[in-house]
Amino acid sequence: MSVATPIQNKPKESMLALYWRYARPFTLLPPLLGMLSGSFSALGAVAQHEGRTRLDLLADRWHFLVIGSLMAAALNAASNVLNQWTDLENDKINKPTRPLAAGEVTVGETIVYFTILYLISLASAYFVTPLAGRSAELGFWGTHECFVIAALGAIGTLVYSCPPIRTKRWAWPAQITIAIPRGCLLKVCGWSCVGTVFADVEPWFIGAVFMCFLLGASATKDFSDMKGDEAAGCYTLPVRYGVKSAAWQISPFFIFPWLLIPVGMHVHRSYGGQSIPILTGNPWILYGLTASLVGYGAYTVWLILRDPDALAATENHPSWVHMYRMMMVAQIGFAVAYLV
C-alpha cells in the first residue's frame, strides 16, 4: 500500500492565505519597524525644535504614521513578490517551495499582484503631507516628500531585481541597491510622516547609519543561496569572491556603522540660527545604544569568522538571524532615544 506524501496530505490553502504567504509576511516587520522608528525619531526632534510636546505633535500626525506604515509594508511586499518573479530560476534551486517556483501561482498573477502592491504603496505615500508651511517653496518635491522618497525606493527595488540593469548580478552594486532604499530611504520616509526631510540633515544622517550597516550585513542572506544564484548568473559577494573572502568583507559592517552615532552627536550644524548637534536624541541612550550595537556586532562577526563555510551550509545561519535582530534593536533604540 502506498504512503501519501506530505504534499498530498497538505490541506487546501485559501487564495488569501496563499497570497499572504507569497508576500513573505515575516520580512515585513523590519521595514514597518524602520518606518515607525523614523517617525518616532522625528516626533522627538521636531517637538524639541518647535517647543511642542510629543503627544501634541503625535495628535496632529498620527494618521500619517498609519498611512506611512501601510506604505512601507506594501512596498516591501511588492519588492518581495517582484523578486520572486525575477528570481524564478534561482528559486527553483534555492527555494523550490515558494509559490511561483512551486507552480501555485502563475507569472501573470504575480505581475498583477506586485503591480497592485506598488500602486497601494505609492498612493499611500502621496497622501502624506508635511507640517504646514514647510518646504512649500520646493513645490511638489516639498509638499509630497514622502511620495518622492517612496518612489525613489520603489525605483531602487526595480533596479535591483529587473533586467536590463538587475544589479543583483553584480556583488557590491547589489549591496548598494539594497542598502539605499532599505536603509537610508526607509528612515527618511518615516521621518517625512512627521517633519520635513529636504531641509534637514538629521534624518539623512540616521538613514546613512542604517545604510552602512545593510551595505554589508544584508549579504548574509546570499551565502546559502550560492548554488541557485550562480546557476542563474547572479554573482553575489560569496559567489564572486568565495565564502571566506566575502565573510571578511562584510564583517566590518556589523560594527563600524554604529560608531557614526557618537560622531553625529558631536558634529554640529546650523538650525534656526543656532548651532546644534546633527543627532538631537537623548545622548545617554544613544551612547548606550552605540555600545550595545558594537558589542552585538562584534559577537556576530565572531560567529561569522570562526567558521565561514557554515554560512553556505546553513539556510538560516545565526548571523542572518542576528542581523535582523540587530537592525530591530537599532530601530527601537533610536525611537526611544528621541521619545525620552
N, C-alpha and C positions, 0 to 999 in steps of 0.2 A: 504494500500500500504506500502510495507516495505521500510525502510530508509537505504541507504547504509552506511556501517561503514567507518570510516576514512581510514582503511586499503584498503577497496575496491576502494576508491576514489584516493588512492595514485598513482601518475604516475609511470610508469615502470622506474626503475633505470638502467642506463647502468652498464656494468660489471666494467668499470674503476671507476665509481663513487662508486660502491659497495665496491670494494677492497680498495679504498681510505678511505672510511668510516670505513672499517674493521681495518685499521691501526691506527685508532683514532688519526687523524692529529693534533687535539688541544693539545695533550700531547707531540708532537714532538718539540714544541718551547723551553721548558726549557732545554732539553739536547742539542739542537742546540745552544742555547744561552750560555750554560755552556761550550761547546766545544770552541766557539769563544772567550769567556771570558778568558779561559785558554790560548788560542793562543795569544790574545792581551796582556795579562799579561806577557807572555814570550817575546813578542816583546819589551816591555819596559825594562824588566830585562836584556835580552841578549844584546840589543843595548847599555845599560848603561855599562855592563861589557866589551863589545867588543870595546867601543869607537866609535860606529857607530850611524847613525841616524835611527830613527824608520822607516822612509819612505824607506831608502836604504835597510833595512832588510826586510821590507814588500815586496819590489820589488823582492827580492830573494825567498821569501817563500809563496807568495800569493796563488799559485796554490795548495800548501799543505793545506792551510786553507780551500780551496774549497773542496778538497778531504776529509779532516777530517770532515767537516760539513756533507757531504754526508754519511760518515761512521756513525756519531753519530745519524743522523736521521734514517738511515736504521736499525741500531742496536736496537734503541728504538722501531721502528715499528715491528721488528721481535719479540722482547720481548712481545709487546702488543698482537700480533696475537697468539704466543705460549701460553700466559697466558689465552687467551680466550678459547683455546682448553683444557688446563689442569683445567681450572675453569668452565667447562661447567655445571657441576651440581650446582655450586654456582650461575652462571649467570641465570640459569633457574628460580631461585627465585629472585635474586637481580636485574638482568639486562636482562630481557627476550627479549628485543628488539634488543640486539646485534646480528649481522649477523648469527653466528653459533647457538646461543641459539634459534633464530627465524626460523632456518631452511633455511636461504637464501643462505648459503654455506654448503658444506659437510666437513666432517673431512678430507677426502683425499685432497680436495682443500686447506684446512687450512694448512696441513703438507707441501704441496708443496710451499705454499705462504711463510710461515715463514722460510723454508729452503733456498729459493731464497734470502730472505732479509738478513739472516745471512751471506750467501756467498757474497752478494754485499758488506756488511759491512766489512767483513774481507779482501776481495780483495782490497777494497779501502784503508784500513789501511796498507796493505802490501806495497803499493807504496809510503807511506810517509817515507822519509829517513831523518836522522839528518843532522845538519850542517857538512860540510866537515871536516874530521879528528877527529870527536867527537865519543867517545865510540867505536871506531873500535877494541880496544883491547878486548872488550867483545864479539866479534864475532857476530853471528846472533842476540843475545839479544841486542847488542848495535847498530847495523845498522838497525834494524827494531823495535825500541822501541814502536812506535805507534801500530804496529801489535800485539806485545806481550801484551800491556796493553788492547787493544780492545779484544783480545782473552780471557784474564782473566775476563774482564767484561761480555763477552758472556757466559763464564762458570758460572759466578755468576747468570745470569738470568736463566740458566738451573737448577742450584742447588735450586733456589728459587721456581721454578714452577713445576719441573718434579719429579715424583717418580723415584727411591725409597727414595730419600732424601726429596725433596719438603719441604723446611724449612718454607714455608708459613703456615704450620700446627702448628708452634711452637712459637708463640708470639715473644719474643725477638730475637731468631735466625732468624726469618723472617725479623725483622727490620735491623739486621746486614747485611743480604744478599741483602737488598735493598740499604742500606747506602753506602756500599763499592763501588759497581760499579757506582751507580748514583751520588754519592757524590765525593768520593776521586778519583776513576779511571777516571772519566769523565774529571775532571780538569787536571789531569796529562796527559791524552791522548791529550787534547787540547794543553798543553804546548809542547808536543813532536812534534807538527807540526812546531815548530819554533826552540826550543832548546832541549838539552838533558835532560833526567829525572833520569837516573840511577846513575848519579854522582852529583846530585844537590838536596838538601833537600827542596828548596823553593817550587817547585810545590807540593810536598807531604804535606808540612805544610798547604798550601792553600786548598788542597784536604781534609785534615783532618778537617778543619773548616766546610766545607760543609758536610762531612760525619757525624760529630757530630750533625749538625742541622737535617739532614734527619733521623738520628738514632731514633729520637722521633717524629719529625714533620710529617714524611710520614705516620704515623699511623692514621692521621685524616681521611684518606680515608676509614678506616676499620669500623668506627662506624656505618655508615648507611648500611653496608653490613653484619651486625651481623647475621641476620636470615639465609641467604644462606650459610655463612661461617660455622656456627655451624652445619647446616644440612649436609654439605659436609665434616665435620671433620677437619675444619681449625680453630684452637684455637688461633685466633689473640689476641692482647692485650685486647680489650674490651670484647671479648668472654671469655678469660681466667680469667680476673681479675674483670670484671664488668665495667660499663661505668664510674662511679665516680673515682674508683681507677686508671683506665687506663688514665683518663684525668689528674689526678695529676702526674702520672708517666711521661707523655710526656711533661708536661708544661715547665720544666727546659730547655728542648732542644730548645725552641724558644728564649731563652735569653743567656744562658751561653756560647754556642759555639762562639758567636760573640766577647766575651771577650778574646778569643785567639788571635784576630787580634793585639791588642797592645802588647801582650806577644811576638808575632813574630817580632814586631818592635824593641823590646828592648833586646831580646836574640840574641847574636852574634854567628857567625860561621866563619870558615876559608874558604876563597875563593881566589884562585890565590895568596896565600901568604899574604892576607890581612884579617883583621877582619871586617866583615860587618854584618848588621842585617839579620836575616832569611828572613824577608819581606823587599824588596827594593823599593816598590811603594812609591808614594808621601805621606809623613807622615800625612799632614794635611787632605788630602782626606780620608785616612784610618781612622784617628781619627773621622772625621765626619761620615764616613760610620758606624763605630762601634756604635757611639751614636744613629744614626738613626735606626739601626737594633735592638739595645737593646730596644729602645723606642717602635718600631713597634712590637717586640716580646712580650713586657710587655702588650701592648694593646690586642694582640691576646690571650695571656694567660687569661686576664680578660674576654674576650668573651667566652673562653672555660669553665672557672671555675665558672662563675656566674650562668650557667645553663648547667651542663654537660650532662643531659639527652637529651638536644636538639641536641647534636651531633649525637645521634642514631635515632632521629626523622626526621632529615632534610637531604636529599640526598646530597646537596651541601651546607653544613654548612659554614657560613662566615669564620671560622677558616681554612677550607680547601682552600678557595679562597685566603685568606691572606698568607697561607703557600706558595702557588705558587708565589704570588706577592713578598713576602719577598725574596724568592730564586732568582727571577729575578732582584730585586733591588740589592742584594748582587753581582750577576754576573756582572751587569753593573758597579756597584761601583768599583769592583776590576779592571775591564778593564780600567776604566777612571783613577784610581789611578796609573796605570802603564804606561798609554799612555801620561799623562800630564808631 
